[in-house]
Amino acid sequence: MAGIAPVAVDAMGGDNAPAEIVRGALRAATELHIPVLLVGRRELLENELARIEGPETVSRARLTIVDAREVVEMDEHPANAVRSKRDSSVLRACALVADGQAGAVVSAGNSGAVLAAALFTVKRIPGIARPAIGALLPGRASRTFLLDVGANTDCKPEWLVQFAVMGSVYARTMMEVASPRVGLLSNGEEPGKGSQLVRETYPLLEAAAVRFTGNVESKELFIGACDVAVCDGFVGNVALKAAEGVGEYLFAALRQEAMNSLTAKIGGQLLKPRLRAIRDRVDYRHTGGALLLGVAGEVVIAHGRSDALAVMNAIRVASEAARRDVSGSIAGAIGAAADSREAVDVTATSS
C-alpha cells in the first residue's frame, strides 16, 4: 500500500449504510489494498466491523475510523443540510480531501449534498463555472463518458463547452483515449437540430480546443459514436436512468423466459457465463460510481443503492482518479484554454 493515498468514505450515506458501506470498504482494503478512512458514527462502524467474519478481518488494520456525529439524509435539502450539519459524515469526508489527509472521497448518499460539501471544502477549480457529474456508459465498440448527468439541470452553452474540456481530460487520463471524440447530445445529427441550448452550444464546440465531431443521438451512446458526450444535467440524468431501467428490464425478461420450458432452461444455463459478462458491463455495481469533475480533488458519487461490491468498485475508481490526478489535469486544461483566449483577445486588440 506504500504510496497509495487513502480514500475517505462517507460510511453513513446511501440506502444500505452503514453495513454495506463498511463491508465494501473492507473488501477494498483486502482485495485492492487501498487504505480507507471510514467517516461516520464511530460506535456504529465499530459494531459493523465486529459483525464481519472470515478472511477479510485481517484487513481491519487498514481501515481508520474518523468520527462524525451527524448524517445528511437522502430527503434533506442538500445545501441547507451541509450548512447546518457541520459534523456530517459527507462534509467531514470531503474535508479530509481538502486537508490533504485523503486522496479522494466516495459517498453513496444524497448526491446534491455531496456536490455542496465538495464545493464547500474541496472548492471549485479556478475558471470552472459549474462542476459536472460524469458517468461511463458501456458500448459495443468502446465506452462513452456522458456528462452532465445530474449536477446542473439548467445550463448555459459556455458550461457545456467546459464539460467537453473536462470530459476530454477524463477520457485521456482514465480511459486512455489519445484524442477523444466529443459529441453533443441532441435529437438529431444535423447541426440545426436540438433545443436552443444545443443549437447555441454547437458553434462554440466547433471553436473549442476539443475534437468535436457533431451531434449524437441517444441511441448512439452505446455504439461508440463518440468517446465523450455532453448535455445538461436534466437530459443526462434522464438518459442515464432510462438506460439503467432498460438494462434491468432486459435481464429480468431473459431470466423469466429462461424458466418457461426445459429447453429454455438448458439454453439459459449454456448462455449464463456469457450473459453474466454482459450484465457486469452494464451493472452500476461494477462501473464504480460517477466522478464529480470541476472540483479541486477527486470526488466519486456512488449509486444510492450501492452494496459492498459497488462500494468497493467506487473506491477503486476514486483511488485510480487520485493516482492519475484527474482534477489536476483538468485545472491545467482550463488554465491553458484561458491563456489561449487571452492571447487571442490581445492579438485582436493590437490589430
C-alpha positions as CSV (number, residue, x, y, z in Angstrom):
1,M,0.0,0.0,0.0
2,A,3.0,2.2,0.1
3,G,2.5,5.4,-1.9
4,I,-1.3,4.8,-2.2
5,A,-3.3,7.7,-0.8
6,P,-6.2,6.7,1.4
7,V,-9.8,7.1,0.2
8,A,-12.2,8.8,2.5
9,V,-15.6,7.0,2.5
10,D,-18.8,8.5,3.8
11,A,-19.9,5.5,5.7
12,M,-23.4,6.9,6.6
13,G,-24.5,7.8,3.1
14,G,-26.7,5.5,1.0
15,D,-29.7,3.2,1.3
16,N,-27.6,0.4,2.7
17,A,-25.4,2.4,5.1
18,P,-23.6,1.7,7.2
19,A,-23.5,-2.1,6.9
20,E,-22.8,-2.4,3.1
21,I,-20.5,0.6,3.1
22,V,-18.3,-0.9,5.8
23,R,-18.2,-4.2,4.0
24,G,-17.3,-2.6,0.7
25,A,-14.5,-0.6,2.4
26,L,-13.1,-3.7,4.0
27,R,-13.2,-5.5,0.6
28,A,-11.3,-2.6,-1.0
29,A,-8.7,-2.8,1.7
30,T,-8.5,-6.6,1.3
31,E,-8.7,-7.2,-2.4
32,L,-7.4,-3.9,-3.8
33,H,-5.0,-3.0,-0.9
34,I,-6.4,0.5,-0.8
35,P,-6.2,2.3,2.6
36,V,-9.6,3.6,3.7
37,L,-10.8,6.3,6.1
38,L,-14.3,5.4,7.2
39,V,-16.2,8.5,8.2
40,G,-19.3,8.2,10.4
41,R,-20.5,7.5,13.9
42,R,-17.7,5.5,15.5
43,E,-19.8,3.2,17.6
44,L,-22.0,2.1,14.6
45,L,-19.0,1.5,12.4
46,E,-17.1,-0.5,15.2
47,N,-20.3,-2.6,15.6
48,E,-20.5,-3.3,11.9
49,L,-16.8,-4.3,11.7
50,A,-17.3,-6.6,14.7
51,R,-20.0,-8.5,12.9
52,I,-17.8,-9.3,9.9
53,E,-16.2,-12.7,10.0
54,G,-13.8,-14.5,7.6
55,P,-10.5,-13.7,5.9
56,E,-11.4,-10.1,5.3
57,T,-11.0,-9.3,9.0
58,V,-7.2,-9.4,8.6
59,S,-7.5,-6.1,6.7
60,R,-9.2,-4.4,9.7
61,A,-6.0,-2.6,10.5
62,R,-6.1,-0.9,7.0
63,L,-9.2,0.9,8.0
64,T,-9.2,4.1,10.0
65,I,-12.4,5.4,11.6
66,V,-13.0,9.2,11.6
67,D,-15.8,10.1,13.9
68,A,-18.6,12.2,12.5
69,R,-21.8,12.6,14.6
70,E,-24.3,13.9,12.0
71,V,-25.9,12.4,8.9
72,V,-27.4,14.2,5.8
73,E,-30.5,12.2,5.0
74,M,-31.5,11.4,1.4
75,D,-34.6,13.6,1.5
76,E,-32.9,16.7,3.0
77,H,-32.2,19.9,1.1
78,P,-28.6,19.5,0.2
79,A,-27.1,23.0,0.7
80,N,-29.1,23.7,3.8
81,A,-28.2,20.3,5.3
82,V,-24.5,20.9,4.6
83,R,-24.6,24.4,6.1
84,S,-26.4,23.3,9.3
85,K,-24.7,19.9,9.8
86,R,-21.0,20.8,10.1
87,D,-20.2,17.5,11.7
88,S,-21.9,15.4,9.0
89,S,-20.1,12.4,7.6
90,V,-20.2,13.7,4.0
91,L,-18.8,17.1,4.9
92,R,-16.1,15.6,7.1
93,A,-15.2,13.1,4.3
94,C,-14.8,15.9,1.8
95,A,-12.8,18.0,4.3
96,L,-10.2,15.1,4.5
97,V,-9.5,15.6,0.8
98,A,-9.3,19.3,1.1
99,D,-6.9,19.0,4.0
100,G,-4.7,16.5,2.1
101,Q,-5.4,13.6,4.5
102,A,-7.1,11.6,1.8
103,G,-6.6,11.4,-2.0
104,A,-10.2,11.0,-2.9
105,V,-13.7,10.7,-1.4
106,V,-16.6,8.3,-2.0
107,S,-20.2,8.8,-1.0
108,A,-23.4,6.9,-1.9
109,G,-25.5,9.5,-0.1
110,N,-27.5,12.5,-1.2
111,S,-25.8,13.5,-4.4
112,G,-26.8,17.1,-4.0
113,A,-25.2,17.1,-0.6
114,V,-22.0,15.5,-1.9
115,L,-21.8,18.4,-4.5
116,A,-22.5,21.0,-1.9
117,A,-20.0,19.5,0.5
118,A,-17.3,19.3,-2.2
119,L,-17.9,22.9,-3.2
120,F,-17.7,24.0,0.5
121,T,-14.5,22.2,1.3
122,V,-12.6,21.0,-1.8
123,K,-13.6,24.1,-3.7
124,R,-14.1,24.7,-7.4
125,I,-11.2,24.6,-9.9
126,P,-10.4,28.2,-10.8
127,G,-12.1,29.1,-14.1
128,I,-14.8,26.4,-13.8
129,A,-18.3,27.8,-13.9
130,R,-20.1,24.7,-12.8
131,P,-18.8,21.2,-11.8
132,A,-20.4,18.3,-13.6
133,I,-21.1,14.6,-12.8
134,G,-19.8,12.2,-15.4
135,A,-20.9,8.6,-15.9
136,L,-19.2,5.9,-18.0
137,L,-21.6,4.1,-20.3
138,P,-20.9,0.6,-21.9
139,G,-20.8,0.2,-25.6
140,R,-20.3,-2.4,-28.4
141,A,-17.1,-0.9,-29.7
142,S,-16.0,1.4,-26.9
143,R,-17.3,3.2,-23.9
144,T,-18.8,6.7,-23.8
145,F,-18.3,9.2,-21.0
146,L,-21.5,11.2,-20.5
147,L,-21.7,14.5,-18.6
148,D,-23.5,16.2,-17.0
149,V,-25.8,13.5,-15.5
150,G,-27.3,15.5,-12.7
151,A,-25.3,18.3,-11.2
152,N,-26.9,21.1,-13.3
153,T,-30.4,20.8,-14.6
154,D,-30.3,24.1,-16.5
155,C,-27.1,25.1,-18.3
156,K,-25.6,27.8,-20.4
157,P,-23.7,27.0,-23.7
158,E,-20.4,28.0,-22.2
159,W,-20.8,25.5,-19.4
160,L,-21.3,22.6,-21.9
161,V,-18.0,23.7,-23.6
162,Q,-16.3,23.3,-20.2
163,F,-17.9,19.9,-19.8
164,A,-16.4,18.9,-23.1
165,V,-13.0,20.0,-22.0
166,M,-13.3,18.2,-18.6
167,G,-14.7,15.1,-20.3
168,S,-11.8,15.1,-22.8
169,V,-9.4,15.2,-19.9
170,Y,-11.2,12.3,-18.2
171,A,-11.1,10.3,-21.5
172,R,-7.4,10.8,-21.9
173,T,-6.4,10.1,-18.2
174,M,-8.9,7.4,-17.2
175,M,-10.0,5.8,-20.5
176,E,-6.5,6.2,-22.1
177,V,-8.0,7.6,-25.3
178,A,-5.3,9.7,-27.0
179,S,-7.6,12.0,-29.0
180,P,-11.2,11.8,-27.5
181,R,-14.1,12.4,-29.9
182,V,-16.7,14.8,-28.3
183,G,-20.3,14.7,-29.3
184,L,-23.2,17.0,-28.3
185,L,-26.3,15.0,-27.3
186,S,-29.3,16.0,-29.4
187,N,-32.4,14.7,-31.1
188,G,-30.8,14.6,-34.5
189,E,-27.3,14.6,-36.1
190,E,-27.8,17.7,-38.2
191,P,-26.2,20.9,-36.8
192,G,-29.6,22.7,-36.8
193,K,-31.3,20.1,-34.6
194,G,-31.9,20.3,-30.9
195,S,-33.1,22.7,-28.2
196,Q,-32.0,26.3,-28.1
197,L,-29.2,25.3,-25.7
198,V,-27.9,22.6,-28.1
199,R,-28.1,24.9,-31.1
200,E,-26.2,27.7,-29.3
201,T,-23.6,25.3,-28.0
202,Y,-22.8,23.7,-31.4
203,P,-20.7,26.6,-32.8
204,L,-18.9,27.1,-29.5
205,L,-17.8,23.5,-29.5
206,E,-16.6,23.8,-33.1
207,A,-14.3,26.6,-32.0
208,A,-13.2,24.9,-28.7
209,A,-9.9,23.1,-28.1
210,V,-11.6,19.7,-28.3
211,R,-12.1,17.1,-31.0
212,F,-15.8,18.0,-31.7
213,T,-17.5,15.5,-34.1
214,G,-21.0,17.0,-34.1
215,N,-24.4,16.0,-32.7
216,V,-25.1,12.5,-31.4
217,E,-28.4,10.9,-30.7
218,S,-29.1,8.9,-27.5
219,K,-29.1,5.6,-29.4
220,E,-25.5,6.3,-30.5
221,L,-24.2,6.5,-26.9
222,F,-23.9,2.7,-26.8
223,I,-22.3,2.0,-30.2
224,G,-19.0,4.0,-29.8
225,A,-20.1,7.0,-31.9
226,C,-18.1,9.3,-29.6
227,D,-15.9,9.0,-26.5
228,V,-17.4,11.9,-24.6
229,A,-21.0,13.2,-24.9
230,V,-22.1,16.5,-23.3
231,C,-25.5,17.7,-22.3
232,D,-27.3,19.5,-19.5
233,G,-27.8,17.6,-16.2
234,F,-31.6,17.2,-16.7
235,V,-31.2,15.4,-20.1
236,G,-28.1,13.4,-18.9
237,N,-29.9,12.2,-15.8
238,V,-33.0,11.1,-17.7
239,A,-30.8,9.3,-20.3
240,L,-28.7,7.6,-17.6
241,K,-31.8,6.4,-15.6
242,A,-33.6,5.3,-18.8
243,A,-30.6,3.2,-19.8
244,E,-30.4,1.7,-16.4
245,G,-34.1,0.8,-16.4
246,V,-33.9,-0.8,-19.9
247,G,-30.9,-2.9,-18.8
248,E,-32.7,-4.1,-15.7
249,Y,-35.8,-4.9,-17.7
250,L,-34.0,-6.9,-20.3
251,F,-32.1,-9.1,-17.9
252,A,-35.3,-9.7,-15.8
253,A,-37.1,-10.6,-19.0
254,L,-34.4,-13.0,-20.1
255,R,-34.5,-14.7,-16.7
256,Q,-38.2,-15.1,-16.9
257,E,-38.1,-16.5,-20.4
258,A,-35.4,-18.9,-19.4
259,M,-37.8,-20.5,-16.9
260,N,-40.6,-21.1,-19.3
261,S,-39.6,-24.5,-20.6
262,L,-36.9,-27.2,-20.2
263,T,-35.3,-26.2,-23.5
264,A,-35.2,-22.6,-22.4
265,K,-33.6,-23.6,-19.0
266,I,-30.9,-25.6,-20.8
267,G,-30.2,-22.8,-23.2
268,G,-30.2,-20.3,-20.3
269,Q,-27.6,-22.4,-18.4
270,L,-25.4,-22.6,-21.5
271,L,-25.6,-18.8,-22.1
272,K,-25.3,-17.9,-18.4
273,P,-21.5,-17.2,-18.4
274,R,-21.8,-15.0,-21.5
275,L,-24.8,-13.2,-20.2
276,R,-23.1,-12.6,-16.8
277,A,-20.2,-10.9,-18.6
278,I,-22.6,-8.6,-20.4
279,R,-24.5,-7.9,-17.2
280,D,-21.3,-6.9,-15.4
281,R,-20.6,-4.3,-18.1
282,V,-23.9,-2.5,-17.6
283,D,-24.3,-3.1,-13.8
284,Y,-23.7,0.0,-11.8
285,R,-22.1,-2.1,-9.1
286,H,-19.2,-2.8,-11.4
287,T,-18.8,0.6,-13.0
288,G,-17.7,2.2,-9.7
289,G,-19.8,5.4,-9.5
290,A,-19.7,8.8,-11.1
291,L,-16.8,11.2,-10.9
292,L,-17.6,14.8,-10.0
293,L,-15.5,16.9,-12.4
294,G,-14.6,20.6,-11.8
295,V,-13.7,20.5,-8.2
296,A,-10.1,20.6,-7.0
297,G,-10.0,17.0,-5.8
298,E,-11.3,13.6,-6.7
299,V,-14.9,13.0,-5.6
300,V,-16.9,9.9,-6.6
301,I,-20.7,9.8,-6.2
302,A,-21.8,6.1,-5.9
303,H,-25.2,4.8,-6.6
304,G,-27.7,5.3,-3.7
305,R,-28.4,1.6,-3.7
306,S,-24.8,0.6,-3.5
307,D,-23.9,-2.7,-1.9
308,A,-20.5,-3.9,-0.8
309,L,-19.4,-4.7,-4.4
310,A,-20.5,-1.3,-5.6
311,V,-18.7,0.5,-2.8
312,M,-15.5,-1.5,-3.4
313,N,-15.5,-0.5,-7.1
314,A,-16.3,3.1,-6.3
315,I,-13.3,3.2,-4.0
316,R,-11.3,1.6,-6.9
317,V,-12.3,4.4,-9.3
318,A,-11.6,7.1,-6.7
319,S,-8.1,5.7,-5.9
320,E,-7.4,5.5,-9.6
321,A,-8.5,9.1,-10.3
322,A,-6.3,10.2,-7.4
323,R,-3.3,8.3,-8.8
324,R,-3.8,9.8,-12.3
325,D,-4.6,13.3,-10.9
326,V,-7.7,13.9,-13.0
327,S,-8.6,17.2,-11.2
328,G,-5.0,18.5,-11.6
329,S,-5.1,17.7,-15.3
330,I,-8.5,19.5,-15.7
331,A,-7.1,22.5,-13.9
332,G,-4.2,22.5,-16.4
333,A,-6.5,22.2,-19.4
334,I,-8.8,25.0,-18.1
335,G,-5.8,27.3,-17.4
336,A,-4.4,26.6,-20.9
337,A,-7.7,27.4,-22.5
338,A,-8.0,30.7,-20.6
339,D,-4.4,31.6,-21.6
340,S,-5.3,30.9,-25.2
341,R,-8.4,33.1,-25.1
342,E,-6.4,35.9,-23.5
343,A,-3.7,35.7,-26.3
344,V,-6.4,35.9,-28.9
345,D,-8.0,38.9,-27.3
346,V,-4.7,40.7,-27.0
347,T,-3.9,40.0,-30.7
348,A,-7.4,41.2,-31.8
349,T,-7.0,44.4,-29.7
350,S,-3.5,45.2,-31.0
351,S,-4.6,44.8,-34.6
